[in-house]
């Protein structure tokens, strides 16, 4: 069974500290959902300009969130 997590942003002004905290919470949620989806994990980000960034990796382990591609998104 898969586990899903998501964040929907409005257009509120946020500073770098806000984004850092949101990223930490999302990462913790992704790790907590690991038991629900051990085969793979992925993240998709749709920017305001419509650009789509996707990161998906197979395998088990919280180490996935340490990959540079994950950190970039």
TAHUBEL-V805080 format. One record per helix or strand of 3 or more residues. SS is the DSSP state (A for helix, B for strand). FROM is the first residue (numbers start at 1). LEN is the number of residues. If there is no record, write none. Layout:
ss=SS from=FROM len=LEN
ss=SS from=FROM len=LEN
//
This chain:
ss=A from=16 len=21
ss=B from=40 len=7
ss=B from=52 len=7
ss=A from=62 len=5
ss=A from=68 len=5
//
